[in-house]
Amino acid sequence: MRLKPATGRAGPAARARGRVWTARCVALAADASQIALLPLVLGGALSPVSDVIDVATAILLTWLIGWHWSFLPTFVAEIVPFVDLVPTWTVAVFLATRGHRDRPPAS
């Protein structure tokens, strides 16, 4: 059995795994911040704090793992007051990244 020398670089699968875990952490942080900042995000679409969190999250997640259909209903649900307290970003990312080992990494 021959061992391959370590090159110091992560392969495509490791990079993809890293992006998936980063996207999951971003989604969890976005949902947690909306719950923690409840008085500031209570207005749904009328809350600029909620809007900034949602737009930044959507941009980051799309950059990290690419566009997925589950991001659209999530973005719309975040506009509705009180619905934005449901961890929709987390659910969307888990839907988008389930079975990520079978897909080639996003470039």
N, CA, C and O atoms as a DFTB+ gen file, in Angstrom:
428 C
 N C O
     1  1       0.845      -1.173       0.000
     2  2       0.000       0.000       0.000
     3  2       0.892       1.237       0.000
     4  3       1.766       1.376       0.855
     5  1       0.672       2.131      -0.953
     6  2       1.465       3.350      -1.043
     7  2       0.675       4.519      -0.487
     8  3      -0.518       4.660      -0.755
     9  1       1.332       5.334       0.267
    10  2       0.705       6.533       0.801
    11  2       1.014       7.714      -0.105
    12  3       2.139       7.874      -0.580
    13  1       0.008       8.530      -0.334
    14  2       0.215       9.720      -1.142
    15  2       0.805      10.810      -0.256
    16  3       0.392      10.966       0.893
    17  1       1.760      11.559      -0.777
    18  2       2.337      12.631       0.032
    19  2       1.323      13.745       0.259
    20  3       0.506      14.048      -0.611
    21  1       1.389      14.339       1.424
    22  2       0.503      15.460       1.735
    23  2       0.962      16.676       0.954
    24  3       2.143      17.023       0.973
    25  1       0.038      17.319       0.272
    26  2       0.397      18.481      -0.533
    27  2       0.058      19.778       0.180
    28  3       0.447      20.854      -0.277
    29  1      -0.649      19.695       1.274
    30  2      -1.025      20.906       1.990
    31  2      -2.299      21.537       1.453
    32  3      -2.771      22.532       2.004
    33  1      -2.863      20.982       0.393
    34  2      -4.094      21.508      -0.183
    35  2      -5.233      20.537       0.088
    36  3      -5.054      19.319       0.099
    37  1      -6.394      21.105       0.302
    38  2      -7.580      20.273       0.457
    39  2      -8.119      19.942      -0.929
    40  3      -8.112      20.788      -1.824
    41  1      -8.576      18.731      -1.098
    42  2      -9.143      18.325      -2.375
    43  2     -10.521      18.937      -2.576
    44  3     -11.049      19.588      -1.674
    45  1     -11.116      18.729      -3.771
    46  2     -12.428      19.305      -4.057
    47  2     -13.502      18.853      -3.082
    48  3     -14.367      19.644      -2.704
    49  1     -13.460      17.599      -2.673
    50  2     -14.471      17.105      -1.734
    51  2     -14.349      17.795      -0.385
    52  3     -15.360      18.127       0.234
    53  1     -13.129      18.011       0.073
    54  2     -12.927      18.693       1.360
    55  2     -13.369      20.144       1.272
    56  3     -13.956      20.673       2.216
    57  1     -13.089      20.797       0.138
    58  2     -13.535      22.184      -0.032
    59  2     -15.049      22.252      -0.044
    60  3     -15.633      23.147       0.566
    61  1     -15.692      21.318      -0.732
    62  2     -17.153      21.300      -0.794
    63  2     -17.736      21.060       0.588
    64  3     -18.713      21.700       0.979
    65  1     -17.133      20.134       1.327
    66  2     -17.608      19.870       2.698
    67  2     -17.474      21.110       3.562
    68  3     -18.360      21.417       4.359
    69  1     -16.372      21.819       3.406
    70  2     -16.160      23.037       4.171
    71  2     -17.188      24.105       3.839
    72  3     -17.674      24.804       4.728
    73  1     -17.519      24.231       2.562
    74  2     -18.530      25.208       2.161
    75  2     -19.907      24.826       2.705
    76  3     -20.671      25.691       3.134
    77  1     -20.216      23.549       2.686
    78  2     -21.511      23.092       3.195
    79  2     -21.619      23.391       4.688
    80  3     -22.636      23.914       5.146
    81  1     -20.586      23.066       5.439
    82  2     -20.635      23.327       6.879
    83  2     -20.652      24.820       7.178
    84  3     -21.304      25.251       8.130
    85  1     -19.952      25.607       6.390
    86  2     -19.987      27.053       6.570
    87  2     -21.384      27.584       6.270
    88  3     -21.887      28.442       6.996
    89  1     -22.006      27.091       5.224
    90  2     -23.367      27.519       4.881
    91  2     -24.350      27.140       5.984
    92  3     -25.247      27.916       6.313
    93  1     -24.187      25.968       6.545
    94  2     -25.075      25.560       7.640
    95  2     -24.892      26.458       8.856
    96  3     -25.867      26.811       9.520
    97  1     -23.661      26.827       9.152
    98  2     -23.397      27.728      10.282
    99  2     -23.955      29.117      10.025
   100  3     -24.487      29.748      10.938
   101  1     -23.841      29.602       8.798
   102  2     -24.402      30.913       8.441
   103  2     -25.919      30.895       8.616
   104  3     -26.493      31.832       9.170
   105  1     -26.565      29.835       8.148
   106  2     -28.022      29.725       8.272
   107  2     -28.451      29.670       9.740
   108  3     -29.408      30.333      10.141
   109  1     -27.737      28.879      10.533
   110  2     -28.055      28.810      11.964
   111  2     -27.859      30.165      12.638
   112  3     -28.671      30.572      13.469
   113  1     -26.791      30.857      12.283
   114  2     -26.526      32.168      12.876
   115  2     -27.593      33.183      12.470
   116  3     -28.006      34.005      13.287
   117  1     -28.038      33.133      11.227
   118  2     -29.073      34.059      10.767
   119  2     -30.383      33.822      11.510
   120  3     -31.023      34.769      11.967
   121  1     -30.777      32.562      11.628
   122  2     -32.021      32.256      12.338
   123  2     -31.913      32.584      13.825
   124  3     -32.863      33.102      14.414
   125  1     -30.783      32.292      14.429
   126  2     -30.596      32.600      15.850
   127  2     -30.588      34.107      16.088
   128  3     -31.131      34.578      17.087
   129  1     -29.984      34.857      15.189
   130  2     -29.951      36.312      15.376
   131  2     -31.334      36.913      15.232
   132  3     -31.652      37.888      15.913
   133  1     -32.158      36.361      14.371
   134  2     -33.521      36.887      14.244
   135  2     -34.361      36.575      15.478
   136  3     -35.249      37.348      15.837
   137  1     -34.092      35.473      16.112
   138  2     -34.806      35.159      17.355
   139  2     -34.267      36.019      18.489
   140  3     -35.038      36.525      19.306
   141  1     -32.944      36.189      18.546
   142  2     -32.328      36.982      19.608
   143  2     -32.698      38.459      19.497
   144  3     -32.839      39.145      20.509
   145  1     -32.852      38.939      18.283
   146  2     -33.189      40.349      18.060
   147  2     -34.681      40.535      17.819
   148  3     -35.080      41.392      17.031
   149  1     -35.496      39.750      18.483
   150  2     -36.939      39.724      18.266
   151  2     -37.593      41.106      18.230
   152  3     -38.358      41.370      17.302
   153  1     -37.336      41.994      19.180
   154  2     -38.017      43.291      19.103
   155  2     -37.653      44.090      17.848
   156  3     -38.460      44.882      17.361
   157  1     -36.455      43.885      17.331
   158  2     -36.026      44.644      16.154
   159  2     -36.510      44.039      14.843
   160  3     -36.604      44.749      13.842
   161  1     -36.819      42.747      14.823
   162  2     -37.220      42.080      13.583
   163  2     -38.693      41.707      13.577
   164  3     -39.136      40.969      12.696
   165  1     -39.444      42.190      14.521
   166  2     -40.843      41.806      14.661
   167  2     -41.698      42.242      13.476
   168  3     -42.723      41.616      13.203
   169  1     -41.311      43.280      12.777
   170  2     -42.131      43.814      11.697
   171  2     -42.085      43.052      10.398
   172  3     -42.801      43.409       9.462
   173  1     -41.279      42.022      10.298
   174  2     -41.179      41.272       9.042
   175  2     -40.560      42.139       7.965
   176  3     -39.416      42.573       8.097
   177  1     -41.320      42.399       6.878
   178  2     -40.802      43.185       5.757
   179  2     -40.586      44.645       6.133
   180  3     -39.830      45.342       5.456
   181  1     -41.222      45.121       7.184
   182  2     -41.084      46.519       7.588
   183  2     -39.858      46.744       8.473
   184  3     -39.539      47.886       8.805
   185  1     -39.188      45.698       8.848
   186  2     -38.021      45.807       9.719
   187  2     -36.742      45.841       8.896
   188  3     -36.405      44.856       8.240
   189  1     -36.021      46.969       8.919
   190  2     -34.775      47.021       8.155
   191  2     -33.707      46.057       8.689
   192  3     -32.882      45.567       7.918
   193  1     -33.714      45.783       9.984
   194  2     -32.745      44.844      10.556
   195  2     -32.982      43.444       9.986
   196  3     -32.038      42.757       9.595
   197  1     -34.233      43.035       9.944
   198  2     -34.579      41.724       9.391
   199  2     -34.226      41.652       7.910
   200  3     -33.736      40.629       7.430
   201  1     -34.477      42.738       7.192
   202  2     -34.170      42.762       5.761
   203  2     -32.678      42.615       5.509
   204  3     -32.268      41.880       4.610
   205  1     -31.869      43.307       6.294
   206  2     -30.415      43.225       6.133
   207  2     -29.930      41.806       6.417
   208  3     -29.104      41.267       5.680
   209  1     -30.445      41.207       7.484
   210  2     -30.055      39.832       7.828
   211  2     -30.437      38.879       6.699
   212  3     -29.636      38.030       6.308
   213  1     -31.659      39.014       6.172
   214  2     -32.134      38.098       5.133
   215  2     -31.385      38.260       3.814
   216  3     -31.024      37.269       3.180
   217  1     -31.150      39.500       3.399
   218  2     -30.442      39.723       2.136
   219  2     -28.992      39.244       2.250
   220  3     -28.477      38.596       1.339
   221  1     -28.341      39.562       3.360
   222  2     -26.956      39.122       3.554
   223  2     -26.875      37.598       3.597
   224  3     -25.958      37.005       3.030
   225  1     -27.830      36.973       4.265
   226  2     -27.847      35.507       4.342
   227  2     -28.057      34.895       2.974
   228  3     -27.367      33.943       2.609
   229  1     -28.998      35.427       2.211
   230  2     -29.263      34.895       0.869
   231  2     -28.036      35.025      -0.030
   232  3     -27.710      34.097      -0.770
   233  1     -27.357      36.165       0.029
   234  2     -26.162      36.366      -0.793
   235  2     -25.053      35.408      -0.375
   236  3     -24.422      34.772      -1.219
   237  1     -24.819      35.307       0.935
   238  2     -23.764      34.412       1.431
   239  2     -24.029      32.950       1.075
   240  3     -23.128      32.238       0.632
   241  1     -25.266      32.512       1.270
   242  2     -25.581      31.112       0.997
   243  2     -25.485      30.798      -0.491
   244  3     -25.011      29.729      -0.875
   245  1     -25.933      31.727      -1.325
   246  2     -25.827      31.509      -2.763
   247  2     -24.370      31.472      -3.200
   248  3     -24.003      30.690      -4.077
   249  1     -23.547      32.305      -2.600
   250  2     -22.115      32.299      -2.916
   251  2     -21.449      31.004      -2.440
   252  3     -20.586      30.453      -3.123
   253  1     -21.858      30.529      -1.264
   254  2     -21.224      29.340      -0.691
   255  2     -21.629      28.052      -1.396
   256  3     -20.769      27.241      -1.739
   257  1     -22.916      27.855      -1.615
   258  2     -23.372      26.559      -2.128
   259  2     -24.139      26.657      -3.442
   260  3     -24.584      25.639      -3.972
   261  1     -24.298      27.857      -3.968
   262  2     -25.031      28.018      -5.218
   263  2     -26.518      28.183      -4.976
   264  3     -27.016      27.988      -3.867
   265  1     -27.219      28.549      -6.052
   266  2     -28.660      28.777      -5.930
   267  2     -29.386      27.445      -5.776
   268  3     -29.035      26.451      -6.413
   269  1     -30.402      27.445      -4.920
   270  2     -31.259      26.273      -4.741
   271  2     -32.692      26.768      -4.643
   272  3     -32.944      27.843      -4.099
   273  1     -33.624      25.997      -5.161
   274  2     -35.026      26.412      -5.180
   275  2     -35.565      26.702      -3.778
   276  3     -36.466      27.530      -3.641
   277  1     -35.053      26.059      -2.746
   278  2     -35.582      26.250      -1.391
   279  2     -35.280      27.640      -0.828
   280  3     -35.882      28.042       0.167
   281  1     -34.352      28.383      -1.452
   282  2     -34.055      29.724      -0.975
   283  2     -35.189      30.708      -1.279
   284  3     -35.411      31.645      -0.513
   285  1     -35.901      30.505      -2.379
   286  2     -36.964      31.440      -2.766
   287  2     -38.134      31.442      -1.777
   288  3     -38.499      32.514      -1.294
   289  1     -38.745      30.283      -1.449
   290  2     -39.832      30.328      -0.459
   291  2     -39.338      30.782       0.916
   292  3     -40.091      31.388       1.678
   293  1     -38.090      30.493       1.228
   294  2     -37.534      30.945       2.497
   295  2     -37.476      32.458       2.539
   296  3     -37.866      33.075       3.531
   297  1     -36.988      33.055       1.463
   298  2     -36.873      34.509       1.395
   299  2     -38.255      35.152       1.495
   300  3     -38.412      36.174       2.164
   301  1     -39.257      34.565       0.839
   302  2     -40.624      35.093       0.907
   303  2     -41.195      34.911       2.316
   304  3     -41.861      35.813       2.826
   305  1     -40.950      33.777       2.944
   306  2     -41.464      33.520       4.295
   307  2     -40.864      34.481       5.316
   308  3     -41.513      34.821       6.305
   309  1     -39.643      34.915       5.082
   310  2     -38.986      35.832       6.015
   311  2     -39.614      37.222       5.996
   312  3     -39.373      38.017       6.904
   313  1     -40.407      37.523       4.988
   314  2     -41.066      38.822       4.903
   315  2     -42.267      38.885       5.847
   316  3     -42.611      39.959       6.339
   317  1     -42.898      37.752       6.099
   318  2     -44.123      37.699       6.905
   319  2     -43.775      37.798       8.391
   320  3     -42.938      37.042       8.884
   321  1     -44.425      38.742       9.115
   322  2     -44.146      38.849      10.549
   323  2     -44.447      37.534      11.281
   324  3     -45.398      36.830      10.941
   325  1     -43.651      37.222      12.259
   326  2     -43.710      36.024      13.103
   327  2     -43.283      34.751      12.369
   328  3     -42.787      33.823      13.009
   329  1     -43.459      34.679      11.057
   330  2     -42.987      33.507      10.321
   331  2     -41.467      33.535      10.260
   332  3     -40.824      32.490      10.157
   333  1     -40.895      34.733      10.326
   334  2     -39.438      34.831      10.283
   335  2     -38.778      34.293      11.549
   336  3     -37.551      34.212      11.617
   337  1     -39.568      33.927      12.543
   338  2     -39.015      33.306      13.747
   339  2     -38.809      31.804      13.581
   340  3     -38.110      31.174      14.374
   341  1     -39.417      31.242      12.554
   342  2     -39.200      29.827      12.237
   343  2     -37.820      29.721      11.573
   344  3     -37.478      30.573      10.753
   345  1     -37.033      28.717      11.899
   346  2     -35.671      28.619      11.325
   347  2     -35.687      28.213       9.850
   348  3     -35.208      27.139       9.485
   349  1     -36.243      29.086       9.014
   350  2     -36.402      28.758       7.598
   351  2     -35.079      28.702       6.842
   352  3     -34.930      27.883       5.935
   353  1     -34.117      29.551       7.194
   354  2     -32.818      29.501       6.510
   355  2     -32.114      28.175       6.790
   356  3     -31.503      27.585       5.899
   357  1     -32.207      27.718       8.031
   358  2     -31.575      26.448       8.391
   359  2     -32.203      25.292       7.623
   360  3     -31.495      24.428       7.107
   361  1     -33.522      25.277       7.548
   362  2     -34.217      24.215       6.807
   363  2     -33.845      24.277       5.324
   364  3     -33.606      23.244       4.698
   365  1     -33.797      25.477       4.769
   366  2     -33.467      25.626       3.351
   367  2     -32.060      25.108       3.045
   368  3     -31.848      24.429       2.040
   369  1     -31.108      25.429       3.912
   370  2     -29.737      24.972       3.680
   371  2     -29.640      23.455       3.822
   372  3     -28.940      22.807       3.044
   373  1     -30.325      22.887       4.795
   374  2     -30.281      21.428       4.928
   375  2     -30.937      20.753       3.733
   376  3     -30.491      19.688       3.306
   377  1     -32.001      21.360       3.180
   378  2     -32.601      20.824       1.954
   379  2     -31.634      20.941       0.780
   380  3     -31.512      20.019      -0.027
   381  1     -30.952      22.072       0.689
   382  2     -30.043      22.317      -0.436
   383  2     -28.784      21.461      -0.363
   384  3     -28.194      21.146      -1.396
   385  1     -28.365      21.082       0.836
   386  2     -27.090      20.370       0.971
   387  2     -27.243      18.899       1.325
   388  3     -26.239      18.215       1.524
   389  1     -28.442      18.402       1.408
   390  2     -28.590      16.979       1.719
   391  2     -28.014      16.181       0.561
   392  3     -28.256      16.501      -0.603
   393  1     -27.269      15.165       0.874
   394  2     -26.643      14.336      -0.148
   395  2     -25.557      15.042      -0.916
   396  3     -25.288      14.687      -2.064
   397  1     -24.915      16.050      -0.310
   398  2     -23.905      16.823      -1.017
   399  2     -22.682      16.001      -1.420
   400  3     -21.910      16.433      -2.277
   401  1     -22.497      14.851      -0.833
   402  2     -21.322      14.024      -1.161
   403  2     -21.469      13.433      -2.575
   404  3     -20.480      13.091      -3.224
   405  1     -22.721      13.322      -3.034
   406  2     -22.950      12.727      -4.341
   407  2     -22.775      13.714      -5.479
   408  3     -22.632      13.309      -6.633
   409  1     -22.784      15.009      -5.172
   410  2     -22.695      16.020      -6.212
   411  2     -21.266      16.540      -6.323
   412  3     -20.521      16.534      -5.343
   413  1     -20.889      16.986      -7.508
   414  2     -19.570      17.609      -7.625
   415  2     -19.564      18.950      -6.896
   416  3     -20.619      19.572      -6.765
   417  1     -18.427      19.407      -6.425
   418  2     -18.367      20.657      -5.688
   419  2     -18.744      21.836      -6.572
   420  3     -18.474      21.841      -7.773
   421  1     -19.373      22.834      -5.960
   422  2     -19.735      24.054      -6.684
   423  2     -18.486      24.873      -6.935
   424  3     -17.602      24.959      -6.083
   425  1     -18.423      25.467      -8.100
   426  2     -17.239      26.278      -8.394
   427  2     -17.591      27.726      -8.549
   428  3     -16.713      28.552      -8.799
